[in-house]
Amino acid sequence: MSKKIQLGTKILSANEQYAQQNKQLLTDEKKPCLNMISSPGSGKTTILVRTISDLKAKIKIGVIEGDIQTELDAERIRATNAPAVQINTKGACHLSAAQVNSALHKLPLQEIDAVVIENVGNLVCPSAFELGENDKVVVLSVAEGDDKPIKYPAIFSKAKVLLINKVDMLAGTALADFDIEKVKADTLRLNKDIQIFCISAKTGEGMQGWYDWLCESVGKLK
């Protein structure tokens, strides 16, 4: 008589265990956490640098920086006097919850109001790995094209906020055919509750809406 033996385990089970540990730690410390995801070069670090600088009198943000190599982005964050912990993945296309767990224990959690995880530049892999965050923020720059929500629906359907960045590049350039309304419509079809802000982290255009959402969210989650 044959007997069926179940050998399979959930491939992400170990990551989920660490994600739950991270969520519990952040809950215990009353620190809301955002996971910022985008393609390379979308402007995540520039957004964070400007946000940290402009909101320094209201909220203190600590950053976990994910990159394949170097500490360049972490150094830019530290130049604002905000704490930043660098994670180099050595080729991996996303951060894991175990890596974030280690980084959280290196951040001065008692001295900050919120944590932002700047994930490795990639619209695909990071969307599949929970890190213990409260919400996801997806960044799309106008240079990437207006078809990204329909080509990479997973992250756009999961995110709480979409930041359409580099809108200052639209006027009078080859990027003028980027259709913001199409991006909004495609995204809202995937995720009717997402908040969308059109911004330029370089010039400051549109950033106030993002700031208002961030401050309100931090206040609710603390």
C-alpha positions in Angstrom: 0.0 0.0 0.0 1.5 3.3 -1.1 1.6 6.3 1.2 1.7 9.8 0.1 4.4 11.9 1.8 4.3 15.7 1.6 7.8 17.1 1.0 7.1 20.6 -0.3 7.3 23.7 1.8 6.4 27.3 0.9 9.4 28.7 -0.9 9.0 32.1 0.9 8.2 30.6 4.3 11.5 31.6 5.9 11.2 35.1 4.5 7.7 35.4 5.9 8.9 34.4 9.4 11.5 37.2 9.4 8.9 39.6 7.9 6.6 38.8 10.9 9.5 39.4 13.3 10.2 42.7 11.6 6.6 43.7 11.8 6.4 42.8 15.5 9.6 44.8 16.2 8.3 47.9 14.4 5.0 47.6 16.1 6.6 47.3 19.5 8.7 50.3 18.8 5.7 52.2 17.2 7.7 52.9 14.1 5.8 52.9 10.8 7.7 51.5 7.8 7.5 52.0 4.1 9.0 49.8 1.4 9.9 52.0 -1.6 10.2 50.1 -4.9 11.1 51.2 -8.4 13.3 50.6 -11.5 16.9 51.7 -11.3 17.3 55.5 -11.8 13.7 56.5 -11.0 14.9 58.9 -8.4 14.1 57.1 -5.1 17.2 58.4 -3.3 16.6 62.0 -4.5 13.0 61.8 -3.3 14.2 60.6 0.1 16.9 63.2 0.4 14.5 66.0 -0.4 11.8 64.5 1.8 14.1 64.1 4.8 15.4 67.6 4.4 12.1 69.3 3.9 10.3 67.4 6.7 13.1 67.4 9.3 11.2 69.7 11.6 8.1 67.4 11.5 9.3 63.8 11.3 12.7 62.0 11.6 13.2 59.2 9.1 15.7 56.4 9.2 16.6 54.6 6.0 17.6 51.1 5.0 19.4 51.3 1.7 19.4 48.3 -0.7 21.9 48.1 -3.5 23.8 45.4 -5.3 27.1 47.2 -4.6 28.5 50.4 -3.0 27.3 52.7 -0.2 26.7 55.7 -2.5 23.0 56.1 -1.8 23.5 55.6 2.0 26.1 58.3 2.0 23.7 60.7 0.3 21.1 59.9 3.0 23.6 60.4 5.8 24.6 63.8 4.4 21.1 65.0 5.5 22.0 63.8 9.1 19.5 61.0 8.9 20.6 57.5 9.9 21.0 55.0 7.1 22.0 51.4 7.1 23.4 50.0 3.8 22.6 46.5 2.6 24.6 45.2 -0.4 22.9 42.2 -1.9 26.0 41.1 -4.0 23.9 40.4 -7.1 20.5 39.6 -5.6 17.6 41.5 -7.2 15.7 42.3 -4.0 16.1 42.7 -0.3 15.1 39.8 2.0 13.3 40.1 5.4 16.3 38.6 7.1 18.6 41.3 5.7 16.1 44.0 6.9 15.9 42.4 10.3 19.6 42.8 10.7 19.5 46.4 9.5 16.6 47.3 11.8 18.7 46.4 14.8 21.4 48.8 13.6 19.1 51.7 13.2 18.5 54.0 16.3 14.8 53.3 16.3 14.2 55.2 19.5 15.5 58.4 17.9 13.4 58.3 14.7 9.7 58.5 13.8 9.6 56.2 10.7 11.6 53.8 8.6 11.9 53.8 4.8 13.3 50.8 3.0 14.8 51.8 -0.3 14.7 48.5 -2.1 17.0 47.3 -4.9 16.1 48.9 -8.2 13.7 46.4 -9.8 9.9 46.4 -10.4 9.5 42.6 -10.3 11.3 40.7 -7.6 10.9 43.1 -4.6 7.1 43.0 -5.0 7.1 39.3 -4.1 9.0 39.6 -0.8 7.3 41.0 2.2 9.8 42.7 4.6 7.5 43.6 7.5 6.6 47.0 6.2 3.2 48.7 6.7 2.9 49.9 3.1 4.6 49.9 -0.3 5.4 53.0 -2.3 6.2 52.6 -6.0 8.1 55.2 -8.0 7.8 55.6 -11.7 9.9 58.2 -13.6 8.6 59.7 -16.8 11.8 58.5 -18.6 10.7 54.9 -18.2 7.5 55.1 -20.3 3.8 55.1 -19.5 3.3 51.4 -20.0 4.9 50.2 -16.8 1.6 49.6 -14.8 0.3 47.2 -17.4 3.7 45.5 -17.9 4.5 45.1 -14.2 1.1 45.0 -12.5 2.1 43.2 -9.3 3.7 46.2 -7.5 1.2 48.7 -8.8 -1.6 46.6 -7.5 0.0 46.3 -4.0 1.3 49.8 -3.5 -0.4 52.3 -1.3 1.2 55.2 -3.2 2.5 55.9 -6.7 5.0 58.7 -7.2 5.3 59.7 -10.8 8.7 61.4 -10.7 10.7 63.8 -12.9 7.6 65.6 -14.3 9.9 68.6 -14.8 11.4 66.7 -17.8 8.1 66.6 -19.7 7.8 70.1 -21.1 9.6 70.7 -24.4 11.5 67.4 -24.5 11.3 64.0 -26.3 9.5 62.8 -23.1 6.5 65.0 -23.8 4.5 62.1 -25.1 4.5 60.4 -21.7 0.8 60.1 -20.9 0.3 60.8 -17.2 -3.5 60.3 -17.5 -2.9 56.8 -19.0 -0.6 55.9 -16.1 -3.2 57.0 -13.6 -6.0 55.2 -15.4 -4.1 51.9 -15.8 -2.9 52.1 -12.2 -6.4 52.8 -10.8 -7.8 49.8 -12.7 -5.3 47.6 -10.8 -5.7 49.4 -7.5 -8.6 51.7 -6.9 -7.3 52.8 -3.5 -3.8 53.9 -4.5 -2.8 57.5 -3.9 -1.0 59.1 -7.0 1.3 62.1 -6.8 3.0 63.7 -9.8 6.3 65.1 -8.5 9.7 66.4 -9.3 12.1 65.6 -6.5 14.6 67.9 -8.3 12.5 71.1 -8.4 10.1 70.3 -5.6 7.0 70.4 -7.8 4.1 68.4 -6.4 6.1 67.2 -3.3 3.7 68.8 -0.8 1.0 66.3 -1.6 3.4 63.4 -0.9 4.6 65.2 2.3 1.0 65.6 3.5 0.2 61.9 2.9 3.5 60.8 4.6 3.0 62.9 7.7 -0.6 61.8 8.0 0.3 58.2 7.6 3.1 58.3 10.1 0.7 59.9 12.6 -1.9 57.2 12.1 0.5 54.3 12.3 2.5 55.5 15.3 
